[in-house]
Amino acid sequence: MPELRVPGATLYYERRGSGPVLLMIPGGGGDAASFDLVGADLADRFTVVAVDPRGKSRSAAGERGRDQRVEVHADDMHRLLAEVSPTEPAFVFGSSSGAIIALDLLARHPERLRLVVAHEPPVLGLLPDADRWRAAFAGVVEAFGRDGLEAAMAALGAAAGQEGTDEPDDERDGAAPADTERFRRMRENMPQFLERELRQFSGHMPDVDALAAHSGRLVPACGRASRGLLLARPAAVLAERFATPLVEFPGGHVGLSTHPVRFAEVLRRTLAGAMADAG
């Protein structure tokens, strides 16, 4: 699989399909495999590029144990786009902390992008009660250091709130069976995420004025099952501030894994709409 050397790291990425480039940036402990099912569905229309961000999985060398900065990750993605789409602006989909990277990329490098779909970016600074949630996320990190991963995830779940269902039976269409290797990588990534990214990324405030200037290229998005909950609220704030629709995807915060078939359908329609508007 291809790799790209960037300052201080080597990025692993996967590429499939043909057509305009769609760069997919995972969040949390995820990596390129987070997009296996959705990416496979979209590969008939797009060149789908999925990446392991620095410090994660196959891009971990030299970065584990270092505090991470959103701007550095966005610069990585800018260099990756120059590699995989050197002459044409690209589409970008980011989920969770990956959506925070996507927002920074749009604010600082809008000329490289056709459209950014930002799915539930946990940008706490956009919320009127941000201090409450910064304290809650600090408590998640403390729980990890004191009691381990399971306690930290329980604290994070309590802060994020209880997701509902987006269908009467919440059917999990097309969800992949457990992948032992992917699960192992994600579990190994979680200490890095909890200790070196959670507070650092959620505390990052994008340049809202720059985003406003390019809001026509931004699609704030959330899961139908997480309406009104913490992780969906910043996207709703962006949609209201820029007077743009808030696109709802199936499932909740990890809907791309639990509802990949319908998730891909919504993403396909969203990207197709941008392509039609461009002529």
C-alpha positions, -999 to +999 in steps of 0.1 A: +000+000+000+012+036-007+029+057+019+037+094+019+065+110+039+055+142+057+075+162+082+080+140+113+059+110+100+051+086+072+014+084+063-001+051+053-031+054+029-053+033+007-066+042-027-094+025-047-118+034-075-116+061-102-130+096-107-127+127-085-107+122-053-126+117-021-103+119+009-117+102+040-103+111+074-112+089+104-117+100+140-110+086+174-091+054+173-101+047+137-079+043+107-083+038+070-102+006+076-131+027+091-141+034+055-138-001+040-175-006+034-185+030+026-154+035+004-161+003-015-196+015-023-184+049-036-154+036-056-175+033-088-177+071-089-148+084-069-111+077-063-115+070-026-084+078-005-086+066+031-057+074+055-043+064+089-036+098+105-002+103+121+002+086+154-024+059+145-021+023+132+003+021+103+012+058+105+022+055+142+060+054+140+076+083+159+044+099+169+030+078+197+032+096+230+033+131+214+006+157+218-011+162+185-021+195+168-049+199+144-029+222+122-002+196+117-027+169+107-044+194+083-010+201+068-005+163+064-038+161+045-029+191+023+003+173+013-016+140+007-040+159-016-011+173-035+001+137-040-032+121-050-050+150-067-023+174-079-043+192-105-079+191-093-096+201-060-109+172-041-138+162-019-131+156+018-152+136+043-141+137+079-158+122+109-154+132+146-119+144+152-113+138+115-140+164+108-120+189+129-090+183+106-113+188+076-126+221+089-090+234+095-081+222+060-110+242+045-102+273+065-065+274+054-065+256+020-099+262+004-084+262-031-076+225-028-112+215-020-145+211-039-165+202-008-160+193+028-185+171+047-178+175+084-197+147+103-201+155+140-168+175+146-166+179+185-155+216+184-164+225+219-156+262+215-186+266+193-209+257+222-222+282+248-216+257+275-181+248+263-164+250+297-187+223+310-177+199+283-140+207+284-141+197+321-160+165+311-134+156+285-106+163+310-124+138+333-123+112+306-086+115+303-082+114+341-104+082+342-081+066+316-050+074+336-066+062+369-088+033+359-080+023+323-097+022+289-131+008+299-135+035+326-125+062+301-149+050+275-177+049+300-170+085+310-169+095+274-202+078+267-218+096+297-206+129+284-217+122+248-252+111+259-274+082+250-281+080+213-316+072+201-325+053+170-331+066+135-353+037+124-381+019+144-359-012+146-326+006+142-316-019+115-278-021+111-277-025+074-245-040+060-224-037+091-193-057+088-186-087+111-159-082+137-124-078+122-099-089+148-069-071+132-088-038+129-101-041+165-065-047+177-053-016+159-081+006+172-076-006+208-039+002+204-048+036+191-070+046+220-044+056+245-029+080+219-064+094+212-074+098+248-042+112+261-028+131+231-058+141+210-092+143+228-086+175+247-062+189+221-085+185+192-118+193+209-102+224+223-091+236+188-112+265+174-113+268+137-111+301+119-148+307+117-144+338+096-124+318+070-150+291+071-178+316+066-160+329+035-161+294+020-193+281+036-206+271+002-180+243+002-190+231+037-216+206+046-221+203+084-235+168+092-247+147+121-263+114+127-301+111+130-297+090+161-276+117+179-298+147+173-293+172+201-265+153+218-231+168+225-212+154+196-238+165+171-243+200+185-212+218+169-223+208+134-258+222+141-241+255+153-221+257+121-252+250+100-272+278+118-243+303+117-238+298+079-275+294+071-268+261+054-287+228+058-276+203+084-273+170+066-284+140+086-268+106+081-281+073+093-271+061+127-253+081+153-217+091+158-203+059+143-231+055+117-206+049+089-197+016+107-232+006+119-252+017+088-226+017+059-251+011+031-275+039+039-245+061+050-229+057+016-262+065-001-265+099+018-228+107+011-232+099-026-262+122-029-245+150-010-214+148-032-235+145-064-254+176-055-221+196-052-210+182-086-243+192-102-241+227-088-206+231-102-220+224-136 
